[in-house]
Amino acid sequence: SSGINAEYGDLSFQVAEAPNVQVNRVVTIRELDQELHRHSALMTLDNKTDLKILTRFLNTEETVKEDDKPWYWDRLFTEVASELNSEWESMRELENGEIVR
């Protein structure tokens, strides 16, 4: 191991260079909708599965649009954990024949 340290020096003070990655623009829902309706080839999957029924019932951008609001990890984690614990407790009570609140 002393041979490696002698060859490369003390690596604990060296900083790795960040990779240079090209970031592509994310396609909007509206653009995906327009492409879907413009190209009938997108209505089948693997030239076998007909997706027309599925695409007929997809929600529009307006129905799924939400206001942007920040997510706070601690609060989100607490909310999800609380919901999961409540569901698990209800399931345990049902399995044990207890009355569920």
DSSP file (Angstrom, degrees, kcal/mol; ACC not computed):
  #  RESIDUE AA STRUCTURE BP1 BP2  ACC     N-H-->O    O-->H-N    N-H-->O    O-->H-N    TCO  KAPPA ALPHA  PHI   PSI    X-CA   Y-CA   Z-CA
    1    1 A S     >        0   0    0      0, 0.0     4,-1.9     0, 0.0     5,-0.2   0.000 360.0 360.0 360.0 -29.3    0.0    0.0    0.0
    2    2 A S  H  >  +     0   0    0      1,-0.2     4,-2.0     2,-0.2     5,-0.1   0.804 360.0  58.3 -69.5 -26.4    2.9    2.4    0.6
    3    3 A G  H  > S+     0   0    0      2,-0.2     4,-1.9     1,-0.2    -1,-0.2   0.885 105.6  48.6 -66.6 -38.3    3.9    1.8   -3.1
    4    4 A I  H  > S+     0   0    0      2,-0.2     4,-2.7     1,-0.2     5,-0.3   0.926 111.6  49.1 -66.5 -45.4    0.5    3.1   -4.2
    5    5 A N  H  X S+     0   0    0     -4,-1.9     4,-2.1     1,-0.2    -2,-0.2   0.883 111.7  49.8 -61.7 -38.1    0.8    6.2   -1.9
    6    6 A A  H  < S+     0   0    0     -4,-2.0    -1,-0.2     2,-0.2    -2,-0.2   0.884 113.7  45.6 -68.0 -37.1    4.3    6.9   -3.3
    7    7 A E  H  < S+     0   0    0     -4,-1.9    -2,-0.2     1,-0.2    -1,-0.2   0.909 128.9  22.4 -72.4 -43.4    3.1    6.6   -6.9
    8    8 A Y  H  < S-     0   0    0     -4,-2.7    -2,-0.2     1,-0.3    -3,-0.2   0.538  99.0-136.3-104.5  -9.3   -0.1    8.7   -6.6
    9    9 A G     <  -     0   0    0     -4,-2.1     2,-0.9    -5,-0.3    -1,-0.3  -0.320  58.2 -24.9  79.6-170.5    0.6   10.8   -3.5
   10   10 A D    >   -     0   0    0      1,-0.2     3,-1.0    -4,-0.1     4,-0.1  -0.679  58.1-170.6 -80.7 107.6   -1.9   11.5   -0.8
   11   11 A L  G >  S+     0   0    0     -2,-0.9     3,-1.4     1,-0.2    -1,-0.2   0.624  71.9  81.4 -75.1 -13.3   -5.3   11.1   -2.5
   12   12 A S  G 3  S+     0   0    0      1,-0.3    -1,-0.2    -3,-0.0    -2,-0.0   0.695  94.9  46.1 -68.5 -16.3   -7.3   12.4    0.4
   13   13 A F  G <  S+     0   0    0     -3,-1.0     2,-0.3     2,-0.0    -1,-0.3   0.371  93.5  96.5-105.2   3.7   -6.5   16.0   -0.7
   14   14 A Q    <   -     0   0    0     -3,-1.4     2,-0.5    -4,-0.1    -3,-0.0  -0.741  62.2-147.1 -96.1 143.3   -7.3   15.5   -4.4
   15   15 A V        -     0   0    0     -2,-0.3     2,-0.1     0, 0.0    -2,-0.0  -0.917  17.4-124.2-110.6 131.8  -10.7   16.4   -5.8
   16   16 A A        -     0   0    0     -2,-0.5     2,-0.4     1,-0.1     0, 0.0  -0.453  28.0-113.5 -72.3 144.8  -12.2   14.4   -8.6
   17   17 A E        -     0   0    0     -2,-0.1    -1,-0.1     1,-0.1     3,-0.1  -0.652  33.0-116.2 -79.1 131.6  -13.2   16.4  -11.7
   18   18 A A        -     0   0    0     -2,-0.4    -1,-0.1     1,-0.1     2,-0.0  -0.398  34.5-106.3 -66.6 141.7  -17.0   16.4  -12.3
   19   19 A P        -     0   0    0      0, 0.0     2,-0.9     0, 0.0    -1,-0.1  -0.367  24.3-123.6 -68.8 149.4  -18.1   14.7  -15.5
   20   20 A N        +     0   0    0     -3,-0.1     2,-0.5    -2,-0.0    -3,-0.0  -0.841  38.9 178.5 -95.2 105.5  -19.2   16.9  -18.3
   21   21 A V        -     0   0    0     -2,-0.9     2,-0.4     2,-0.0    -3,-0.0  -0.921  27.3-130.9-116.1 131.8  -22.8   15.6  -19.1
   22   22 A Q        -     0   0    0     -2,-0.5     2,-0.6     1,-0.0    -2,-0.0  -0.671  21.8-147.6 -79.3 128.0  -25.0   17.1  -21.8
   23   23 A V        -     0   0    0     -2,-0.4     2,-0.3     3,-0.0     3,-0.0  -0.862   9.0-149.9-100.8 123.4  -28.5   17.8  -20.3
   24   24 A N        -     0   0    0     -2,-0.6     2,-0.1     1,-0.1     0, 0.0  -0.632  25.9-101.6 -90.2 150.4  -31.4   17.3  -22.8
   25   25 A R        -     0   0    0     -2,-0.3     2,-0.4     1,-0.1    -1,-0.1  -0.442  35.7-119.0 -69.1 140.7  -34.5   19.3  -22.4
   26   26 A V        -     0   0    0     -2,-0.1     2,-0.2     1,-0.1    -1,-0.1  -0.671  27.9-120.0 -83.3 134.0  -37.5   17.5  -20.9
   27   27 A V        -     0   0    0     -2,-0.4     2,-0.1     1,-0.1    -1,-0.1  -0.526  27.1-126.6 -75.8 137.8  -40.5   17.2  -23.2
   28   28 A T     >  -     0   0    0     -2,-0.2     4,-2.1     1,-0.1     5,-0.2  -0.387  18.4-114.1 -80.8 162.3  -43.7   18.8  -21.9
   29   29 A I  H  > S+     0   0    0      1,-0.2     4,-2.8     2,-0.2     5,-0.2   0.892 117.7  56.0 -60.8 -40.4  -47.0   17.0  -21.6
   30   30 A R  H  > S+     0   0    0      1,-0.2     4,-2.4     2,-0.2    -1,-0.2   0.913 107.3  48.3 -60.9 -42.8  -48.4   19.3  -24.3
   31   31 A E  H  > S+     0   0    0      2,-0.2     4,-2.3     1,-0.2    -1,-0.2   0.902 111.6  49.7 -65.0 -40.1  -45.7   18.3  -26.7
   32   32 A L  H  X S+     0   0    0     -4,-2.1     4,-2.5     2,-0.2    -2,-0.2   0.916 110.6  50.7 -63.8 -42.0  -46.2   14.6  -26.0
   33   33 A D  H  X S+     0   0    0     -4,-2.8     4,-2.2     2,-0.2     5,-0.2   0.927 110.3  49.1 -58.9 -46.4  -50.0   15.1  -26.5
   34   34 A Q  H  X S+     0   0    0     -4,-2.4     4,-1.6     1,-0.2    -1,-0.2   0.911 112.4  47.6 -62.3 -42.7  -49.4   16.8  -29.8
   35   35 A E  H  X S+     0   0    0     -4,-2.3     4,-2.0     1,-0.2    -1,-0.2   0.902 109.9  53.6 -64.3 -41.0  -47.0   14.0  -31.0
   36   36 A L  H  < S+     0   0    0     -4,-2.5    -2,-0.2     1,-0.2    -1,-0.2   0.912 113.8  40.7 -61.3 -43.9  -49.4   11.3  -29.9
   37   37 A H  H  < S+     0   0    0     -4,-2.2    -1,-0.2     1,-0.2    -2,-0.2   0.740 114.8  53.2 -78.1 -23.0  -52.3   12.8  -31.9
   38   38 A R  H  < S+     0   0    0     -4,-1.6     2,-0.7    -5,-0.2    -2,-0.2   0.817 106.5  52.9 -81.4 -31.1  -50.2   13.6  -34.9
   39   39 A H    ><  -     0   0    0     -4,-2.0     3,-1.5    -5,-0.1    -1,-0.2  -0.892  57.1-170.4-115.2 109.2  -48.6   10.2  -35.4
   40   40 A S  G >  S+     0   0    0     -2,-0.7     3,-1.8     1,-0.3    -1,-0.1   0.728  83.8  74.2 -67.2 -19.9  -51.0    7.2  -35.7
   41   41 A A  G >  S+     0   0    0      1,-0.3     3,-1.0     2,-0.2    -1,-0.3   0.758  87.0  63.1 -65.0 -22.5  -47.9    4.9  -35.4
   42   42 A L  G <  S+     0   0    0     -3,-1.5    -1,-0.3     1,-0.2    -2,-0.2   0.513  84.9  77.7 -78.4  -3.1  -47.8    5.8  -31.7
   43   43 A M  G <  S+     0   0    0     -3,-1.8     8,-3.8    -4,-0.1     9,-0.5   0.490  92.1  55.4 -85.8  -2.9  -51.2    4.1  -31.3
   44   44 A T  E <  S-A   50   0A   0     -3,-1.0     2,-0.5     6,-0.2     6,-0.2  -0.966  72.0-142.4-129.4 149.8  -49.8    0.6  -31.4
   45   45 A L  E >> S-A   49   0A   0      4,-2.5     4,-2.4    -2,-0.4     3,-2.0  -0.947  85.9 -13.6-111.6 122.8  -47.1   -1.0  -29.3
   46   46 A D  T 34 S-     0   0    0     -2,-0.5    -1,-0.2     1,-0.3     0, 0.0   0.785 114.7 -76.7  57.4  29.4  -44.7   -3.4  -31.1
   47   47 A N  T 34 S+     0   0    0     -6,-0.2    -1,-0.3     2,-0.2     3,-0.1   0.680 130.9  71.5  56.3  19.3  -47.2   -3.4  -34.0
   48   48 A K  T <4 S+     0   0    0     -3,-2.0     2,-0.5     1,-0.2    -2,-0.2   0.667  76.8  67.3-125.8 -47.3  -49.4   -5.7  -32.0
   49   49 A T  E  < S-A   45   0A   0     -4,-2.4    -4,-2.5     2,-0.0     2,-0.6  -0.725  70.4-139.7 -94.3 123.4  -51.0   -4.0  -29.1
   50   50 A D  E     -A   44   0A   0     -2,-0.5     3,-0.3    -6,-0.2     4,-0.3  -0.691  18.0-177.3 -82.3 120.1  -53.6   -1.3  -29.9
   51   51 A L     >  +     0   0    0     -8,-3.8     4,-2.9    -2,-0.6     5,-0.2   0.296  54.6 102.7-100.2   8.7  -53.3    1.7  -27.6
   52   52 A K  H  > S+     0   0    0     -9,-0.5     4,-1.7     1,-0.2    -1,-0.2   0.896  82.0  49.0 -61.4 -41.2  -56.3    3.6  -28.9
   53   53 A I  H  > S+     0   0    0     -3,-0.3     4,-1.0     2,-0.2    -1,-0.2   0.928 113.3  47.7 -64.3 -43.9  -58.5    2.7  -25.9
   54   54 A L  H >4 S+     0   0    0     -4,-0.3     3,-0.9     1,-0.2     4,-0.3   0.940 112.2  48.0 -61.5 -47.7  -55.7    3.7  -23.5
   55   55 A T  H >< S+     0   0    0     -4,-2.9     3,-0.8     1,-0.3    -1,-0.2   0.786 103.7  62.7 -67.6 -25.3  -55.0    7.0  -25.2
   56   56 A R  H 3< S+     0   0    0     -4,-1.7    -1,-0.3    -5,-0.2    -2,-0.2   0.824 108.9  41.4 -66.4 -30.1  -58.7    7.8  -25.3
   57   57 A F  T << S+     0   0    0     -4,-1.0    -1,-0.2    -3,-0.9    -2,-0.2   0.271  84.6 121.8-104.9  10.8  -58.9    7.8  -21.5
   58   58 A L    <   -     0   0    0     -3,-0.8     2,-0.2    -4,-0.3    -3,-0.0  -0.476  67.6-111.5 -69.9 144.8  -55.6    9.6  -20.8
   59   59 A N        -     0   0    0     -2,-0.1    -1,-0.1     1,-0.1     2,-0.1  -0.484  30.1-119.1 -75.0 147.0  -56.0   12.8  -18.7
   60   60 A T     >  -     0   0    0     -2,-0.2     4,-1.1     1,-0.1     3,-0.5  -0.360  27.2-105.1 -79.3 165.7  -55.3   16.1  -20.4
   61   61 A E  H >> S+     0   0    0      1,-0.2     4,-1.2     2,-0.2     3,-0.6   0.888 119.6  57.6 -57.8 -40.0  -52.6   18.5  -19.2
   62   62 A E  H 34 S+     0   0    0      1,-0.2    -1,-0.2     2,-0.2     3,-0.1   0.848 104.8  50.3 -62.9 -34.6  -55.2   20.8  -17.7
   63   63 A T  H 34 S+     0   0    0     -3,-0.5    -1,-0.2     1,-0.2    -2,-0.2   0.726 118.1  37.5 -79.2 -19.9  -56.6   18.0  -15.5
   64   64 A V  H << S+     0   0    0     -4,-1.1     2,-0.2    -3,-0.6    -1,-0.2   0.451  86.7 118.7-107.7  -1.8  -53.2   17.0  -14.1
   65   65 A K     <  -     0   0    0     -4,-1.2     2,-0.3    -5,-0.2    -5,-0.0  -0.471  40.9-178.0 -68.8 129.7  -51.6   20.4  -13.9
   66   66 A E        -     0   0    0     -2,-0.2     2,-0.1     3,-0.0    -2,-0.1  -0.921  32.7 -99.4-126.1 153.4  -50.6   21.3  -10.3
   67   67 A D        -     0   0    0     -2,-0.3     2,-0.4     1,-0.1     0, 0.0  -0.467  43.3-110.5 -67.2 141.4  -49.1   24.4   -8.8
   68   68 A D        +     0   0    0     -2,-0.1    -1,-0.1     0, 0.0     0, 0.0  -0.615  47.8 165.6 -73.4 126.4  -45.4   24.1   -8.2
   69   69 A K        -     0   0    0     -2,-0.4    -3,-0.0    -3,-0.0     0, 0.0  -0.996  39.0-100.2-141.6 146.1  -44.7   24.0   -4.6
   70   70 A P        -     0   0    0      0, 0.0     2,-0.5     0, 0.0     0, 0.0  -0.279  28.7-136.3 -67.3 147.9  -41.5   23.1   -2.8
   71   71 A W        -     0   0    0      4,-0.0     2,-0.6     5,-0.0     3,-0.1  -0.891   9.4-155.0-102.5 131.9  -41.1   19.6   -1.3
   72   72 A Y     >  -     0   0    0     -2,-0.5     4,-2.9     1,-0.2     5,-0.3  -0.940   8.6-148.3-109.5 115.5  -39.5   19.4    2.1
   73   73 A W  H  > S+     0   0    0     -2,-0.6     4,-3.0     1,-0.2     5,-0.3   0.870  93.9  50.0 -53.0 -47.8  -38.0   16.0    2.6
   74   74 A D  H  > S+     0   0    0      1,-0.2     4,-2.1     2,-0.2    -1,-0.2   0.922 114.9  43.3 -60.8 -45.1  -38.6   15.8    6.4
   75   75 A R  H  > S+     0   0    0     -3,-0.2     4,-2.5     2,-0.2    -2,-0.2   0.926 115.6  48.2 -66.6 -45.1  -42.2   16.7    6.1
   76   76 A L  H  X S+     0   0    0     -4,-2.9     4,-2.5     1,-0.2     5,-0.2   0.922 112.4  49.0 -61.6 -45.0  -42.9   14.5    3.1
   77   77 A F  H  X S+     0   0    0     -4,-3.0     4,-2.7    -5,-0.3     5,-0.2   0.914 112.1  48.9 -60.6 -44.1  -41.1   11.5    4.7
   78   78 A T  H  X S+     0   0    0     -4,-2.1     4,-2.3    -5,-0.3    -2,-0.2   0.912 112.0  48.3 -63.7 -43.7  -43.1   12.0    7.9
   79   79 A E  H  X S+     0   0    0     -4,-2.5     4,-2.3     2,-0.2    -2,-0.2   0.931 114.8  44.3 -62.9 -46.7  -46.5   12.2    6.0
   80   80 A V  H  X S+     0   0    0     -4,-2.5     4,-2.6     1,-0.2     5,-0.2   0.920 114.1  49.6 -65.9 -43.7  -45.8    9.1    4.0
   81   81 A A  H  X S+     0   0    0     -4,-2.7     4,-2.6    -5,-0.2    -1,-0.2   0.899 111.1  50.2 -62.3 -40.4  -44.5    7.1    7.0
   82   82 A S  H  X S+     0   0    0     -4,-2.3     4,-2.3    -5,-0.2    -1,-0.2   0.922 111.3  47.9 -63.9 -44.9  -47.6    8.1    9.0
   83   83 A E  H  X S+     0   0    0     -4,-2.3     4,-2.3     2,-0.2    -2,-0.2   0.918 112.8  48.7 -62.1 -43.7  -49.9    7.0    6.2
   84   84 A L  H  X S+     0   0    0     -4,-2.6     4,-2.8     1,-0.2     5,-0.2   0.924 110.8  50.1 -63.1 -44.3  -48.1    3.7    5.8
   85   85 A N  H  X S+     0   0    0     -4,-2.6     4,-2.5     1,-0.2    -1,-0.2   0.899 110.3  50.5 -61.9 -40.1  -48.2    3.0    9.5
   86   86 A S  H  X S+     0   0    0     -4,-2.3     4,-2.3     2,-0.2    -1,-0.2   0.923 111.9  47.3 -63.0 -44.1  -51.9    3.8    9.7
   87   87 A E  H  X S+     0   0    0     -4,-2.3     4,-2.3     2,-0.2    -2,-0.2   0.917 113.0  48.5 -63.1 -43.3  -52.6    1.4    6.8
   88   88 A W  H  X S+     0   0    0     -4,-2.8     4,-2.4     1,-0.2    -2,-0.2   0.901 111.0  50.5 -64.8 -40.5  -50.5   -1.3    8.3
   89   89 A E  H  X S+     0   0    0     -4,-2.5     4,-2.4     2,-0.2    -1,-0.2   0.912 110.7  49.3 -63.9 -42.0  -52.2   -0.9   11.7
   90   90 A S  H  X S+     0   0    0     -4,-2.3     4,-2.2     1,-0.2    -2,-0.2   0.904 111.2  49.8 -62.8 -41.3  -55.6   -1.2   10.0
   91   91 A M  H  X S+     0   0    0     -4,-2.3     4,-2.4     2,-0.2    -2,-0.2   0.906 110.5  49.8 -65.0 -41.1  -54.5   -4.3    8.2
   92   92 A R  H  X S+     0   0    0     -4,-2.4     4,-1.9     1,-0.2     6,-0.2   0.910 110.4  50.4 -63.4 -41.7  -53.2   -5.9   11.4
   93   93 A E  H  <>S+     0   0    0     -4,-2.4     5,-2.9     2,-0.2     4,-0.3   0.904 110.8  49.0 -64.0 -40.3  -56.5   -5.1   13.1
   94   94 A L  H ><5S+     0   0    0     -4,-2.2     3,-1.1     1,-0.2    -2,-0.2   0.913 110.5  50.7 -64.2 -41.9  -58.5   -6.7   10.3
   95   95 A E  H 3<5S+     0   0    0     -4,-2.4    -1,-0.2     1,-0.3    -2,-0.2   0.842 112.3  47.0 -64.0 -32.7  -56.3   -9.8   10.4
   96   96 A N  T 3<5S-     0   0    0     -4,-1.9    -1,-0.3    -5,-0.2    -2,-0.2   0.395 115.9-114.2 -90.6   3.0  -56.8  -10.1   14.1
   97   97 A G  T < 5 +     0   0    0     -3,-1.1    -3,-0.2    -4,-0.3     2,-0.1   0.691  67.1 145.8  74.9  18.2  -60.6   -9.6   13.8
   98   98 A E      < -     0   0    0     -5,-2.9     2,-0.4    -6,-0.2    -1,-0.2  -0.433  58.7 -94.7 -85.0 163.1  -60.5   -6.3   15.7
   99   99 A I        -     0   0    0     -2,-0.1     2,-0.4     2,-0.0    -1,-0.1  -0.642  39.3-134.9 -78.2 129.3  -62.7   -3.3   15.0
  100  100 A V              0   0    0     -2,-0.4   -10,-0.1     1,-0.1    -1,-0.0  -0.701 360.0 360.0 -88.8 135.3  -61.1   -0.9   12.6
  101  101 A R              0   0    0     -2,-0.4    -1,-0.1     0, 0.0    -2,-0.0   0.479 360.0 360.0 -69.3 360.0  -61.3    2.8   13.5
